[in-house]
Amino acid sequence: MRIPLMMMLGLGPTVARLKLRRCESVGLRPTVWGRVWIHGEGEIQVGHRVLFDARMAPIELHAQRGARIVLDDDVTIEGGSSIEAQSYVTVGARSRLGMWCKVLDNMYHPLRGNRHARPQSVPIVLEEGVTVGSRSILLPGAHLQRGASVAPGTVISRRIPAGVSVGGSPARVLRREVAR
């Protein structure tokens, strides 16, 4: 694995802070490889040691006015992923979003009736230690409890219990963690 020149010179955290300058707060030692696009007038909070690995494709964080995106400590977000908040999205400590994931707390139009009316936003919560596979979509109301795992290409719009692996569209339980 090639080490970027900025990291060898010890400039990695400084460059990362520069790339994340539009965030409300940034924790200690963030890492940004590639491009991170930050949009909107909302609040974005980045915890300690958060890794944005956008070498393959840019990562997009979009918080509308009055919305919040919170990334806790040791979160990893891979390239092509997008987090869009109209109200609130939180990603718990030590969680991981795979490549090309889409996280949105609003559908932007109803599926039935007046297609011009904007539906109510529903917060999205990823608790501690959650793993989301590549090309997965988290829709309004998704709540992945501690240690949940999502297979690649899965669509989630509901609460997933702690320690459960889900997959498919619609999501179904693939495996449950055995308590010891």
C-alpha positions as CSV (number, residue, x, y, z in Angstrom):
1,M,0.0,0.0,0.0
2,R,1.4,3.4,-1.0
3,I,1.6,6.0,1.8
4,P,0.4,9.4,0.5
5,L,3.2,12.1,0.6
6,M,1.1,14.3,2.9
7,M,1.1,11.5,5.5
8,M,4.9,10.9,5.2
9,L,5.5,14.6,5.8
10,G,3.1,14.7,8.8
11,L,0.6,17.0,7.1
12,G,-2.3,14.5,7.0
13,P,-4.3,16.0,9.9
14,T,-3.7,19.5,8.8
15,V,-4.8,18.8,5.2
16,A,-7.8,16.9,6.6
17,R,-8.9,19.9,8.7
18,L,-8.6,22.1,5.7
19,K,-10.8,19.8,3.7
20,L,-13.3,19.6,6.6
21,R,-13.3,23.4,7.3
22,R,-17.0,23.8,6.6
23,C,-17.9,21.4,9.5
24,E,-19.2,22.8,12.8
25,S,-16.6,20.8,14.8
26,V,-13.8,18.4,13.9
27,G,-12.1,16.0,16.5
28,L,-8.5,15.1,16.8
29,R,-6.6,13.4,14.0
30,P,-9.2,13.2,11.2
31,T,-8.0,11.5,8.0
32,V,-9.2,12.4,4.5
33,W,-8.0,10.6,1.5
34,G,-9.5,12.1,-1.7
35,R,-12.4,14.6,-1.9
36,V,-15.1,15.3,0.6
37,W,-17.9,17.5,-0.6
38,I,-19.7,19.4,2.2
39,H,-23.0,21.2,1.3
40,G,-25.9,22.9,3.0
41,E,-26.2,25.3,5.9
42,G,-26.8,22.7,8.5
43,E,-24.4,21.5,11.2
44,I,-21.9,18.7,10.7
45,Q,-19.9,17.3,13.7
46,V,-16.9,15.0,13.1
47,G,-15.5,13.0,16.0
48,H,-11.9,11.9,16.8
49,R,-10.0,9.7,14.3
50,V,-12.7,9.7,11.6
51,L,-11.5,8.3,8.3
52,F,-12.9,9.5,5.0
53,D,-11.5,7.1,2.3
54,A,-12.6,8.9,-0.9
55,R,-9.7,7.7,-3.1
56,M,-12.1,5.9,-5.5
57,A,-15.0,8.5,-5.5
58,P,-15.9,11.6,-3.5
59,I,-17.9,11.5,-0.3
60,E,-20.8,13.8,0.1
61,L,-22.2,15.3,3.3
62,H,-25.3,17.4,2.9
63,A,-27.0,19.0,5.9
64,Q,-29.9,21.3,5.1
65,R,-30.5,24.4,7.3
66,G,-31.4,23.3,10.8
67,A,-30.3,19.7,10.2
68,R,-27.4,17.9,11.9
69,I,-25.0,15.1,10.8
70,V,-23.0,13.6,13.7
71,L,-20.1,11.3,13.1
72,D,-18.8,9.8,16.4
73,D,-15.2,8.7,17.1
74,D,-13.4,6.2,14.9
75,V,-16.1,6.2,12.1
76,T,-15.0,5.1,8.6
77,I,-16.8,6.3,5.5
78,E,-15.7,4.8,2.1
79,G,-15.8,6.5,-1.3
80,G,-19.0,7.3,-3.2
81,S,-21.0,7.4,0.0
82,S,-23.5,10.1,0.7
83,I,-25.2,11.3,3.8
84,E,-28.1,13.7,3.3
85,A,-30.0,15.2,6.3
86,Q,-33.1,17.3,6.5
87,S,-33.3,16.8,10.3
88,Y,-30.8,14.4,11.9
89,V,-28.4,11.6,11.0
90,T,-26.0,10.1,13.6
91,V,-23.3,7.5,13.0
92,G,-22.1,5.8,16.2
93,A,-18.5,5.2,17.3
94,R,-16.5,2.6,15.4
95,S,-19.2,2.2,12.7
96,R,-18.4,1.8,9.0
97,L,-20.2,2.8,5.8
98,G,-19.1,0.9,2.8
99,M,-18.6,2.3,-0.7
100,W,-21.5,3.9,-2.5
101,C,-23.8,3.9,0.5
102,K,-26.7,6.3,0.6
103,V,-28.1,7.6,3.9
104,L,-31.1,10.0,3.7
105,D,-33.6,11.0,6.3
106,N,-36.2,12.3,3.9
107,M,-37.8,10.8,0.8
108,Y,-38.2,14.3,-0.8
109,H,-41.7,13.5,-2.1
110,P,-44.5,11.1,-1.1
111,L,-45.1,7.9,-2.9
112,R,-48.8,8.5,-3.2
113,G,-50.9,11.7,-3.5
114,N,-49.4,15.1,-4.1
115,R,-45.9,14.5,-5.4
116,H,-45.0,18.2,-4.8
117,A,-45.6,18.0,-1.0
118,R,-42.4,17.3,1.1
119,P,-42.9,14.6,3.7
120,Q,-41.8,14.8,7.3
121,S,-38.1,13.9,7.9
122,V,-37.4,10.9,10.2
123,P,-34.0,10.7,12.0
124,I,-31.6,8.0,11.1
125,V,-29.5,6.4,13.9
126,L,-26.6,4.1,13.5
127,E,-25.5,3.0,17.0
128,E,-22.0,1.9,18.0
129,G,-20.1,-0.7,16.0
130,V,-22.5,-0.9,13.0
131,T,-21.2,-2.1,9.6
132,V,-23.1,-1.1,6.5
133,G,-22.1,-3.0,3.3
134,S,-21.4,-1.3,-0.1
135,R,-24.3,0.1,-2.2
136,S,-26.7,-0.1,0.8
137,I,-29.5,2.4,1.2
138,L,-30.7,3.7,4.6
139,L,-34.1,5.3,4.3
140,P,-36.0,7.6,6.8
141,G,-36.6,5.9,10.1
142,A,-33.7,3.4,9.8
143,H,-32.3,2.6,13.3
144,L,-29.4,0.1,13.4
145,Q,-28.7,-0.9,17.0
146,R,-25.3,-1.7,18.4
147,G,-23.3,-4.2,16.4
148,A,-25.8,-4.7,13.6
149,S,-24.5,-5.7,10.2
150,V,-26.0,-4.9,6.8
151,A,-25.1,-6.9,3.7
152,P,-24.1,-5.1,0.5
153,G,-27.1,-3.8,-1.6
154,T,-29.6,-3.9,1.3
155,V,-32.4,-1.3,1.7
156,I,-33.2,-0.5,5.3
157,S,-36.2,1.6,6.5
158,R,-36.9,0.3,10.0
159,R,-35.2,-0.7,13.3
160,I,-32.7,-3.5,13.2
161,P,-32.0,-5.2,16.5
162,A,-28.5,-5.3,18.1
163,G,-26.1,-8.0,16.8
164,V,-28.3,-9.0,13.8
165,S,-27.1,-9.3,10.2
166,V,-29.6,-8.4,7.6
167,G,-29.6,-8.5,3.8
168,G,-31.8,-8.2,0.7
169,S,-34.5,-5.8,-0.4
170,P,-36.6,-5.6,1.6
171,A,-34.2,-6.5,4.4
172,R,-34.6,-9.8,6.2
173,V,-32.6,-11.4,9.0
174,L,-29.6,-13.5,7.8
175,R,-28.0,-14.3,11.1
176,R,-28.3,-13.4,14.8
177,E,-25.4,-13.0,17.1
178,V,-25.4,-15.6,19.9
179,A,-25.1,-14.0,23.4
180,R,-22.4,-15.5,25.6
